[in-house]
Amino acid sequence: MLRRVPWTVEGCTFYTDFRTLPLASVDVVIGMDWLESHSPMLVDWRHKLLMVPYEGSFQLLQGDVPTGQHRVLLHIEPVIESASSSSTVHLEPEVQEILDQF
């Protein structure tokens, strides 16, 4: 646990307790404790916008809007099973590796 770590976004500096995690593709995950401490706020999930209370007013925080194609690791489709079904499910190697770990 790292206590009162200063971090800055959109010119706003916040002080937050951080828990270290081995994250590959992100720098920080904003948790429920931070969201609760900055409530109430306005959120536009589609456009990745947050209006958070900051120093007596509201500050707009803009997240990265993804562009381009995204790789789909797992696609789920409904399956109707019959009592006599004995088919084998074939998974992508990445998915099977995750299932084997847990």
N, C-alpha and C positions, 0 to 999 in steps of 0.2 A: 504494500500500500504506500503510495506516495501522497503526502499531505499538502494541500493548498498549492497545487501546481499551477503557475500562471500560463494561460494560453490565450492567443489572440485570434479573432476572426472578424473580418469586416471592420477593423479598427477598434473593436471592443475587447478588452482584456477581462477574462474571467479567472477565478481561482477555484479549482476543483480538486477533490481527492481522486486520484487515479489508482486503478488496479491494473497491474501489468498482465498482459495476455499476449501470446504469440500470434499476432495478426499479420497476414501476408499482404493484404491489399488495401488496408485502411490505416490511418494514423491514430484515430481516436473514435471510440463509439460513445456517443452521448447517451447516458443511461437515464432511467426513470428518476433517479435522485436529482440530477441536474434539471430535468424537465419540470419536476415538481417544485423545485426551489425557484424557478423562473416563471411560475404560473401566476395569473393567466396569460396565455399567449395566443396569437392568431397563427394558424398553420394552413398553408396551401400545399398539400402533398404532391399534387401533379406537377407544380412548378418549382418544387423544392424551396419554398419560402417560409421563413419564420419571422414573426414580429414579436420580439421578446422585450420585457421590461429591462431597461438598462439606464442607470443613473437618473431616475426620475422621469424618463420618457420611454418611448418604444424605439427599438433599433431593428432594421430589416437585415436579416441574415439570409444570404442566397447560397444554396447548395449547388453542386455541380449537376447540370442536367445532362444525362447520358446521351451521347450521339453515336450513330453507327449501329452495327449489328452486335448482338450479344450472343455468346455461346451458351446454348442450353445444355446443361449437364444431365437433366432428367426430365422426361416428358411422361406425364401420367395420363392414362386413358382408362375409362371404366372397362372392367372385365366381368363378364357373366360366367360364373363357374357352374359346371354341372357335376353331379356326383361321380360321373365316370371320367372326369377331366384328369389327365395325367401329364399334361404338357409341362415342359421345363421353361422357366423364365430365364431369358438371356439378358444380362445387364451390361451396361458400359463398364469397362475396367475400372474407371474412376469411382463409379457408384459401388461396385463390388468391393473395392478397397476400403471405402468408408464403412460399409456394412460389416466387413470382416473385423475392423478395428473396434466396433461397438457391439 
